[in-house]
Amino acid sequence: MATGSISKDEKKRGKKIANHMVWQNVDNSIEVSKELVEKCGSVKAALRKLSDEVGFQYDESWTVQQLGKKLLDFVENK
């Protein structure tokens, strides 16, 4: 989540997607820029919005961790 409680050492990878940061932490939790999470109402909704913006097809049943990881994979391999 976009709480800011995760230290830099705990981040596994991050990518700027459609002008917003998405991070996967070493515990595989997902964080999204606080501004976008507040606008969308949740991390999952923010990830779905970013997915739509970059043309990534996702499954509605995916968890936040699944969606975040697969979105990061998609953007990195693009």
Biopython code that builds the backbone (N, CA, C, O; Angstrom):
import numpy as np
from Bio.PDB.StructureBuilder import StructureBuilder

atoms = [
    (1, "MET", "N", (0.838, -1.175, 0.000)),
    (1, "MET", "CA", (0.000, 0.000, 0.000)),
    (1, "MET", "C", (0.878, 1.231, 0.000)),
    (1, "MET", "O", (2.084, 1.135, 0.224)),
    (2, "ALA", "N", (0.307, 2.347, -0.241)),
    (2, "ALA", "CA", (1.057, 3.587, -0.337)),
    (2, "ALA", "C", (1.148, 4.269, 1.020)),
    (2, "ALA", "O", (0.704, 5.405, 1.186)),
    (3, "THR", "N", (1.719, 3.576, 1.975)),
    (3, "THR", "CA", (1.785, 4.121, 3.325)),
    (3, "THR", "C", (3.077, 4.853, 3.612)),
    (3, "THR", "O", (3.136, 5.680, 4.521)),
    (4, "GLY", "N", (4.112, 4.558, 2.848)),
    (4, "GLY", "CA", (5.404, 5.161, 3.105)),
    (4, "GLY", "C", (6.146, 4.497, 4.248)),
    (4, "GLY", "O", (7.190, 4.997, 4.666)),
    (5, "SER", "N", (5.642, 3.386, 4.766)),
    (5, "SER", "CA", (6.273, 2.726, 5.901)),
    (5, "SER", "C", (7.347, 1.723, 5.482)),
    (5, "SER", "O", (8.059, 1.192, 6.335)),
    (6, "ILE", "N", (7.468, 1.464, 4.210)),
    (6, "ILE", "CA", (8.468, 0.525, 3.702)),
    (6, "ILE", "C", (9.742, 1.304, 3.400)),
    (6, "ILE", "O", (9.700, 2.314, 2.699)),
    (7, "SER", "N", (10.873, 0.841, 3.925)),
    (7, "SER", "CA", (12.132, 1.545, 3.676)),
    (7, "SER", "C", (12.674, 1.196, 2.300)),
    (7, "SER", "O", (12.242, 0.228, 1.674)),
    (8, "LYS", "N", (13.621, 1.995, 1.841)),
    (8, "LYS", "CA", (14.226, 1.794, 0.526)),
    (8, "LYS", "C", (14.826, 0.395, 0.400)),
    (8, "LYS", "O", (14.754, -0.208, -0.670)),
    (9, "ASP", "N", (15.414, -0.127, 1.474)),
    (9, "ASP", "CA", (16.038, -1.451, 1.458)),
    (9, "ASP", "C", (15.022, -2.576, 1.283)),
    (9, "ASP", "O", (15.381, -3.686, 0.890)),
    (10, "GLU", "N", (13.767, -2.291, 1.571)),
    (10, "GLU", "CA", (12.737, -3.320, 1.486)),
    (10, "GLU", "C", (12.058, -3.366, 0.114)),
    (10, "GLU", "O", (11.188, -4.206, -0.117)),
    (11, "LYS", "N", (12.443, -2.483, -0.782)),
    (11, "LYS", "CA", (11.860, -2.451, -2.120)),
    (11, "LYS", "C", (12.644, -3.368, -3.049)),
    (11, "LYS", "O", (13.869, -3.280, -3.133)),
    (12, "LYS", "N", (11.937, -4.239, -3.737)),
    (12, "LYS", "CA", (12.557, -5.172, -4.673)),
    (12, "LYS", "C", (12.760, -4.501, -6.026)),
    (12, "LYS", "O", (13.837, -4.580, -6.618)),
    (13, "ARG", "N", (11.714, -3.844, -6.504)),
    (13, "ARG", "CA", (11.795, -3.158, -7.794)),
    (13, "ARG", "C", (10.676, -2.129, -7.881)),
    (13, "ARG", "O", (9.674, -2.211, -7.171)),
    (14, "GLY", "N", (10.869, -1.174, -8.755)),
    (14, "GLY", "CA", (9.866, -0.145, -8.957)),
    (14, "GLY", "C", (9.950, 0.386, -10.367)),
    (14, "GLY", "O", (10.997, 0.320, -11.012)),
    (15, "LYS", "N", (8.854, 0.905, -10.833)),
    (15, "LYS", "CA", (8.787, 1.408, -12.203)),
    (15, "LYS", "C", (7.790, 2.555, -12.250)),
    (15, "LYS", "O", (6.756, 2.527, -11.582)),
    (16, "LYS", "N", (8.117, 3.563, -13.049)),
    (16, "LYS", "CA", (7.172, 4.644, -13.284)),
    (16, "LYS", "C", (6.259, 4.211, -14.429)),
    (16, "LYS", "O", (6.717, 3.904, -15.530)),
    (17, "ILE", "N", (4.973, 4.195, -14.145)),
    (17, "ILE", "CA", (3.978, 3.764, -15.121)),
    (17, "ILE", "C", (2.946, 4.889, -15.246)),
    (17, "ILE", "O", (2.283, 5.244, -14.271)),
    (18, "ALA", "N", (2.820, 5.441, -16.441)),
    (18, "ALA", "CA", (1.862, 6.518, -16.688)),
    (18, "ALA", "C", (1.984, 7.634, -15.639)),
    (18, "ALA", "O", (0.985, 8.109, -15.099)),
    (19, "ASN", "N", (3.212, 8.033, -15.372)),
    (19, "ASN", "CA", (3.537, 9.125, -14.440)),
    (19, "ASN", "C", (3.270, 8.817, -12.969)),
    (19, "ASN", "O", (3.189, 9.737, -12.155)),
    (20, "HIS", "N", (3.134, 7.549, -12.618)),
    (20, "HIS", "CA", (2.952, 7.152, -11.220)),
    (20, "HIS", "C", (3.903, 6.001, -10.908)),
    (20, "HIS", "O", (4.146, 5.144, -11.757)),
    (21, "MET", "N", (4.433, 5.984, -9.702)),
    (21, "MET", "CA", (5.349, 4.922, -9.297)),
    (21, "MET", "C", (4.588, 3.713, -8.761)),
    (21, "MET", "O", (3.604, 3.836, -8.032)),
    (22, "VAL", "N", (5.089, 2.537, -9.154)),
    (22, "VAL", "CA", (4.579, 1.260, -8.642)),
    (22, "VAL", "C", (5.799, 0.504, -8.143)),
    (22, "VAL", "O", (6.789, 0.378, -8.865)),
    (23, "TRP", "N", (5.739, -0.001, -6.911)),
    (23, "TRP", "CA", (6.833, -0.758, -6.321)),
    (23, "TRP", "C", (6.371, -2.139, -5.914)),
    (23, "TRP", "O", (5.239, -2.330, -5.469)),
    (24, "GLN", "N", (7.270, -3.103, -6.075)),
    (24, "GLN", "CA", (7.087, -4.428, -5.493)),
    (24, "GLN", "C", (8.138, -4.523, -4.403)),
    (24, "GLN", "O", (9.327, -4.344, -4.667)),
    (25, "ASN", "N", (7.714, -4.800, -3.195)),
    (25, "ASN", "CA", (8.613, -4.891, -2.054)),
    (25, "ASN", "C", (9.146, -6.310, -1.894)),
    (25, "ASN", "O", (8.614, -7.245, -2.494)),
    (26, "VAL", "N", (10.197, -6.478, -1.087)),
    (26, "VAL", "CA", (10.795, -7.799, -0.920)),
    (26, "VAL", "C", (9.801, -8.806, -0.347)),
    (26, "VAL", "O", (9.951, -10.007, -0.569)),
    (27, "ASP", "N", (8.802, -8.343, 0.376)),
    (27, "ASP", "CA", (7.775, -9.258, 0.894)),
    (27, "ASP", "C", (6.663, -9.484, -0.145)),
    (27, "ASP", "O", (5.639, -10.100, 0.152)),
    (28, "ASN", "N", (6.884, -8.973, -1.372)),
    (28, "ASN", "CA", (5.967, -9.066, -2.512)),
    (28, "ASN", "C", (4.713, -8.208, -2.389)),
    (28, "ASN", "O", (3.820, -8.297, -3.231)),
    (29, "SER", "N", (4.635, -7.376, -1.344)),
    (29, "SER", "CA", (3.528, -6.430, -1.284)),
    (29, "SER", "C", (3.736, -5.381, -2.373)),
    (29, "SER", "O", (4.851, -5.183, -2.855)),
    (30, "ILE", "N", (2.659, -4.719, -2.751)),
    (30, "ILE", "CA", (2.686, -3.743, -3.830)),
    (30, "ILE", "C", (2.328, -2.367, -3.271)),
    (30, "ILE", "O", (1.406, -2.221, -2.468)),
    (31, "GLU", "N", (3.077, -1.371, -3.715)),
    (31, "GLU", "CA", (2.780, 0.017, -3.371)),
    (31, "GLU", "C", (2.579, 0.803, -4.657)),
    (31, "GLU", "O", (3.212, 0.522, -5.675)),
    (32, "VAL", "N", (1.694, 1.785, -4.600)),
    (32, "VAL", "CA", (1.440, 2.677, -5.721)),
    (32, "VAL", "C", (1.494, 4.098, -5.168)),
    (32, "VAL", "O", (1.192, 4.323, -3.997)),
    (33, "SER", "N", (1.875, 5.046, -6.002)),
    (33, "SER", "CA", (1.942, 6.444, -5.582)),
    (33, "SER", "C", (0.699, 6.819, -4.785)),
    (33, "SER", "O", (-0.429, 6.550, -5.199)),
    (34, "LYS", "N", (0.929, 7.448, -3.633)),
    (34, "LYS", "CA", (-0.153, 7.802, -2.718)),
    (34, "LYS", "C", (-1.243, 8.638, -3.407)),
    (34, "LYS", "O", (-2.434, 8.430, -3.176)),
    (35, "GLU", "N", (-0.825, 9.572, -4.243)),
    (35, "GLU", "CA", (-1.771, 10.450, -4.952)),
    (35, "GLU", "C", (-2.780, 9.645, -5.770)),
    (35, "GLU", "O", (-3.978, 9.926, -5.737)),
    (36, "LEU", "N", (-2.293, 8.648, -6.500)),
    (36, "LEU", "CA", (-3.187, 7.852, -7.343)),
    (36, "LEU", "C", (-4.090, 6.955, -6.497)),
    (36, "LEU", "O", (-5.267, 6.784, -6.814)),
    (37, "VAL", "N", (-3.547, 6.387, -5.432)),
    (37, "VAL", "CA", (-4.361, 5.539, -4.550)),
    (37, "VAL", "C", (-5.494, 6.359, -3.942)),
    (37, "VAL", "O", (-6.633, 5.897, -3.875)),
    (38, "GLU", "N", (-5.183, 7.567, -3.503)),
    (38, "GLU", "CA", (-6.223, 8.422, -2.928)),
    (38, "GLU", "C", (-7.280, 8.771, -3.968)),
    (38, "GLU", "O", (-8.470, 8.809, -3.654)),
    (39, "LYS", "N", (-6.858, 9.025, -5.198)),
    (39, "LYS", "CA", (-7.786, 9.365, -6.278)),
    (39, "LYS", "C", (-8.683, 8.180, -6.640)),
    (39, "LYS", "O", (-9.879, 8.349, -6.875)),
    (40, "CYS", "N", (-8.096, 6.979, -6.683)),
    (40, "CYS", "CA", (-8.836, 5.783, -7.113)),
    (40, "CYS", "C", (-9.563, 5.084, -5.975)),
    (40, "CYS", "O", (-10.521, 4.351, -6.218)),
    (41, "GLY", "N", (-9.131, 5.294, -4.748)),
    (41, "GLY", "CA", (-9.803, 4.701, -3.600)),
    (41, "GLY", "C", (-9.151, 3.453, -3.047)),
    (41, "GLY", "O", (-9.425, 3.071, -1.909)),
    (42, "SER", "N", (-8.284, 2.799, -3.831)),
    (42, "SER", "CA", (-7.578, 1.612, -3.345)),
    (42, "SER", "C", (-6.379, 1.326, -4.240)),
    (42, "SER", "O", (-6.287, 1.831, -5.359)),
    (43, "VAL", "N", (-5.470, 0.514, -3.732)),
    (43, "VAL", "CA", (-4.301, 0.130, -4.515)),
    (43, "VAL", "C", (-4.749, -0.675, -5.738)),
    (43, "VAL", "O", (-4.233, -0.472, -6.837)),
    (44, "LYS", "N", (-5.698, -1.579, -5.551)),
    (44, "LYS", "CA", (-6.157, -2.412, -6.658)),
    (44, "LYS", "C", (-6.797, -1.567, -7.761)),
    (44, "LYS", "O", (-6.546, -1.800, -8.944)),
    (45, "ALA", "N", (-7.611, -0.604, -7.387)),
    (45, "ALA", "CA", (-8.234, 0.274, -8.372)),
    (45, "ALA", "C", (-7.176, 1.104, -9.101)),
    (45, "ALA", "O", (-7.289, 1.345, -10.303)),
    (46, "ALA", "N", (-6.159, 1.535, -8.375)),
    (46, "ALA", "CA", (-5.064, 2.295, -8.995)),
    (46, "ALA", "C", (-4.309, 1.430, -9.994)),
    (46, "ALA", "O", (-3.973, 1.893, -11.084)),
    (47, "LEU", "N", (-4.040, 0.186, -9.636)),
    (47, "LEU", "CA", (-3.354, -0.732, -10.553)),
    (47, "LEU", "C", (-4.187, -1.005, -11.795)),
    (47, "LEU", "O", (-3.645, -1.099, -12.896)),
    (48, "ARG", "N", (-5.481, -1.131, -11.631)),
    (48, "ARG", "CA", (-6.360, -1.352, -12.784)),
    (48, "ARG", "C", (-6.352, -0.140, -13.711)),
    (48, "ARG", "O", (-6.327, -0.287, -14.933)),
    (49, "LYS", "N", (-6.374, 1.052, -13.127)),
    (49, "LYS", "CA", (-6.322, 2.282, -13.936)),
    (49, "LYS", "C", (-5.018, 2.342, -14.728)),
    (49, "LYS", "O", (-5.031, 2.645, -15.920)),
    (50, "LEU", "N", (-3.900, 2.055, -14.074)),
    (50, "LEU", "CA", (-2.608, 2.067, -14.758)),
    (50, "LEU", "C", (-2.560, 0.997, -15.844)),
    (50, "LEU", "O", (-2.026, 1.230, -16.928)),
    (51, "SER", "N", (-3.114, -0.168, -15.552)),
    (51, "SER", "CA", (-3.161, -1.254, -16.540)),
    (51, "SER", "C", (-3.917, -0.807, -17.786)),
    (51, "SER", "O", (-3.470, -1.038, -18.910)),
    (52, "ASP", "N", (-5.047, -0.175, -17.581)),
    (52, "ASP", "CA", (-5.838, 0.317, -18.709)),
    (52, "ASP", "C", (-5.055, 1.350, -19.523)),
    (52, "ASP", "O", (-5.118, 1.358, -20.752)),
    (53, "GLU", "N", (-4.322, 2.213, -18.833)),
    (53, "GLU", "CA", (-3.575, 3.274, -19.513)),
    (53, "GLU", "C", (-2.443, 2.736, -20.379)),
    (53, "GLU", "O", (-2.110, 3.333, -21.403)),
    (54, "VAL", "N", (-1.844, 1.607, -19.977)),
    (54, "VAL", "CA", (-0.720, 1.063, -20.760)),
    (54, "VAL", "C", (-1.126, -0.118, -21.639)),
    (54, "VAL", "O", (-0.278, -0.705, -22.311)),
    (55, "GLY", "N", (-2.416, -0.474, -21.641)),
    (55, "GLY", "CA", (-2.897, -1.550, -22.501)),
    (55, "GLY", "C", (-2.606, -2.948, -21.989)),
    (55, "GLY", "O", (-2.480, -3.885, -22.777)),
    (56, "PHE", "N", (-2.497, -3.096, -20.672)),
    (56, "PHE", "CA", (-2.256, -4.407, -20.070)),
    (56, "PHE", "C", (-3.584, -5.056, -19.724)),
    (56, "PHE", "O", (-4.395, -4.479, -19.001)),
    (57, "GLN", "N", (-3.803, -6.257, -20.241)),
    (57, "GLN", "CA", (-5.025, -7.016, -19.968)),
    (57, "GLN", "C", (-4.874, -7.759, -18.645)),
    (57, "GLN", "O", (-3.908, -8.500, -18.461)),
    (58, "TYR", "N", (-5.799, -7.575, -17.740)),
    (58, "TYR", "CA", (-5.730, -8.234, -16.437)),
    (58, "TYR", "C", (-7.015, -9.006, -16.169)),
    (58, "TYR", "O", (-8.047, -8.778, -16.801)),
    (59, "ASP", "N", (-6.923, -9.914, -15.226)),
    (59, "ASP", "CA", (-8.072, -10.715, -14.800)),
    (59, "ASP", "C", (-8.645, -10.061, -13.538)),
    (59, "ASP", "O", (-7.911, -9.782, -12.590)),
    (60, "GLU", "N", (-9.931, -9.826, -13.533)),
    (60, "GLU", "CA", (-10.600, -9.180, -12.385)),
    (60, "GLU", "C", (-10.380, -9.928, -11.068)),
    (60, "GLU", "O", (-10.451, -9.329, -9.995)),
    (61, "SER", "N", (-10.115, -11.231, -11.147)),
    (61, "SER", "CA", (-9.979, -12.028, -9.927)),
    (61, "SER", "C", (-8.570, -11.968, -9.320)),
    (61, "SER", "O", (-8.363, -12.472, -8.217)),
    (62, "TRP", "N", (-7.603, -11.366, -10.013)),
    (62, "TRP", "CA", (-6.247, -11.302, -9.475)),
    (62, "TRP", "C", (-6.198, -10.475, -8.204)),
    (62, "TRP", "O", (-6.932, -9.499, -8.047)),
    (63, "THR", "N", (-5.320, -10.882, -7.301)),
    (63, "THR", "CA", (-5.088, -10.119, -6.080)),
    (63, "THR", "C", (-4.230, -8.893, -6.414)),
    (63, "THR", "O", (-3.715, -8.771, -7.526)),
    (64, "VAL", "N", (-4.086, -8.006, -5.459)),
    (64, "VAL", "CA", (-3.220, -6.835, -5.629)),
    (64, "VAL", "C", (-1.798, -7.283, -5.953)),
    (64, "VAL", "O", (-1.157, -6.723, -6.842)),
    (65, "GLN", "N", (-1.303, -8.295, -5.233)),
    (65, "GLN", "CA", (0.061, -8.771, -5.478)),
    (65, "GLN", "C", (0.206, -9.346, -6.883)),
    (65, "GLN", "O", (1.199, -9.077, -7.559)),
    (66, "GLN", "N", (-0.762, -10.125, -7.327)),
    (66, "GLN", "CA", (-0.693, -10.706, -8.671)),
    (66, "GLN", "C", (-0.746, -9.618, -9.746)),
    (66, "GLN", "O", (0.065, -9.612, -10.672)),
    (67, "LEU", "N", (-1.702, -8.704, -9.615)),
    (67, "LEU", "CA", (-1.856, -7.643, -10.593)),
    (67, "LEU", "C", (-0.620, -6.744, -10.628)),
    (67, "LEU", "O", (-0.128, -6.404, -11.704)),
    (68, "GLY", "N", (-0.121, -6.363, -9.459)),
    (68, "GLY", "CA", (1.055, -5.502, -9.401)),
    (68, "GLY", "C", (2.278, -6.147, -10.019)),
    (68, "GLY", "O", (2.988, -5.509, -10.795)),
    (69, "LYS", "N", (2.536, -7.409, -9.687)),
    (69, "LYS", "CA", (3.703, -8.118, -10.232)),
    (69, "LYS", "C", (3.595, -8.256, -11.747)),
    (69, "LYS", "O", (4.561, -8.004, -12.468)),
    (70, "LYS", "N", (2.427, -8.656, -12.225)),
    (70, "LYS", "CA", (2.249, -8.875, -13.664)),
    (70, "LYS", "C", (2.286, -7.552, -14.442)),
    (70, "LYS", "O", (2.774, -7.512, -15.571)),
    (71, "LEU", "N", (1.782, -6.494, -13.851)),
    (71, "LEU", "CA", (1.865, -5.189, -14.495)),
    (71, "LEU", "C", (3.317, -4.735, -14.593)),
    (71, "LEU", "O", (3.745, -4.250, -15.640)),
    (72, "LEU", "N", (4.072, -4.888, -13.517)),
    (72, "LEU", "CA", (5.500, -4.537, -13.549)),
    (72, "LEU", "C", (6.243, -5.385, -14.582)),
    (72, "LEU", "O", (7.066, -4.859, -15.331)),
    (73, "ASP", "N", (5.961, -6.694, -14.630)),
    (73, "ASP", "CA", (6.574, -7.566, -15.637)),
    (73, "ASP", "C", (6.255, -7.062, -17.043)),
    (73, "ASP", "O", (7.142, -6.974, -17.892)),
    (74, "PHE", "N", (4.994, -6.735, -17.283)),
    (74, "PHE", "CA", (4.555, -6.264, -18.595)),
    (74, "PHE", "C", (5.306, -5.009, -19.006)),
    (74, "PHE", "O", (5.802, -4.923, -20.129)),
    (75, "VAL", "N", (5.395, -4.043, -18.116)),
    (75, "VAL", "CA", (6.053, -2.777, -18.433)),
    (75, "VAL", "C", (7.561, -2.983, -18.642)),
    (75, "VAL", "O", (8.154, -2.365, -19.527)),
    (76, "GLU", "N", (8.170, -3.837, -17.840)),
    (76, "GLU", "CA", (9.608, -4.095, -17.976)),
    (76, "GLU", "C", (9.948, -4.806, -19.274)),
    (76, "GLU", "O", (11.031, -4.612, -19.826)),
    (77, "ASN", "N", (9.032, -5.626, -19.763)),
    (77, "ASN", "CA", (9.280, -6.403, -20.978)),
    (77, "ASN", "C", (8.759, -5.737, -22.247)),
    (77, "ASN", "O", (8.860, -6.297, -23.339)),
    (78, "LYS", "N", (8.220, -4.580, -22.100)),
    (78, "LYS", "CA", (7.625, -3.858, -23.228)),
    (78, "LYS", "C", (8.694, -3.266, -24.121)),
    (78, "LYS", "O", (8.376, -2.623, -25.121)),
]
sb = StructureBuilder()
sb.init_structure("model")
sb.init_model(0)
sb.init_chain("A")
sb.init_seg("    ")
for serial, (resi, resn, name, xyz) in enumerate(atoms, 1):
    if name == "N":
        sb.init_residue(resn, " ", resi, " ")
    sb.init_atom(name, np.array(xyz, "f"), 0.0, 1.0, " ", f" {name:<3s}", serial, name[0])
structure = sb.get_structure()
